[in-house]
Amino acid sequence: MITIPIVIPGRAYEVHVGRFAEPSAMADVLAKGLGDVTGVAVLVDETVGKRSPLVTPLVDALAARLPNVRRHDLPEGEACKNLREIERTTDWLAAQGFDRGVAVVGVGGGAAGDHAGFAAAIYLRGVRFALCPTTLLAMVDASVGGKTAVDLSAGKNLVGAFHQPRAVVADLGFLETLPVRERIAGLAEVVKAGLIADATLLAWLEEQADSLASGVVDPGLTECIAAAVRVKADVVAEDERESGRRAILNFGHTVGHALESASGYELLHGEAVALGMVAALNLGVSLGLTPPSLPKRAKNLLARLGLPIDVEHRLTNTVLLRMDVDKKRRSQAVRFVFVTEPGVTRLQDVPLAELRQRLSGT
């Protein structure tokens, strides 16, 4: 078990990564993090609830430790990340009679975690919450840092709030029943962490790529997840609300989010981020900010991990127009993250017209 502190003034908490012996051990950590509550709403991705044998024992264990524990299932994946489903959840919270002493626990991937965190942020003007991420992507990225959001038809994550969890418990046992495609998609965010802030992690990924792609859940994977979490913990501790350095965590996400939403979310988030990172590296080369060798190195690693890298033919007009509603847009420019060397980044505004032109190759 590895414990990583997230040191945010007034809102410090811990991320616990490893293989718990029993769901009751997870419940112990969650109960300690949540503290004195009057009730617990466990929001569960319905597919995870059916697929993983850990979910029901975890809910039962929480009920043995905390008062008034009730379960509410969410639609699978991105289908729960919209205002209609948030309204359904908050109506349910109110119907259960939950007061401001309630805690929300999100069990599922990044979408379920975002839903749980945003619902907790707005119910009764904010109640406490904790996360139990069940996908590799959620463990290394989505469950850390307090960003919560849902999608609009215009684009991804356009309505949200900063709301820090009280605890995050990442049990690798959930990965045993995770589909291979979803597990591989989560590795994209680990590659991102290496590229933007940890050259040693990047080199380690290159050494371990074949093992990681094979799907073996071993102590090496625990270390891999913990390394990515440490990168994010360091950035978030310095800049909780993305007024400065935290923007580097958006590397690959401007194009990635556009690709993801334009695909109708047929692309998994990690797959879209992999493609977005390739596009950002190529753009950096064209602007003279990224060494030409780095896109080749990154593409080789992503391909070995089983992630898509064929971004060029995917950059349709629909995708390019989606970037007009990117959260990082400032007037007629987008704040882009460029990697100038492994572990080193630079933020630079790129005019939308120039961005479309360079990405489309026209």
Buried (B, 14 or more C-beta within 10 A) or exposed (E): EBEBEBBBEEBEBBBBBBBBEBBBBBBBBBBEBBEEBBBBBBBBBBBBBEBBEBBEBBBBBBBEBBEBBBBBBBBBBBBBBBEEBBEBBBEBBEEBEBEEBBBBBBBBBBBBBBBBBBBBBBBBEEBBBBBBBBBBBBBBBBBBBBBBBBBBEEBBBBBBBBBBBBBBBBBBBBBBEBEEEBBBBBBBBBBBBBBBBBEEBBEBBBEBBEEBBEBEBEEEBBBBBBBBBBBBBBBBBEBBEBEEBBBBBBBBBBBBBBBBBBBEBEBBBBBBBBBBBBBBBBBBBBBEBBBEEBBEBBBEBBBBBBBBBEBEEBBEEEBBEBBBBBBBBEEEBBBBBBBEEBBEBBBEBBEBEBBBEBBEEE
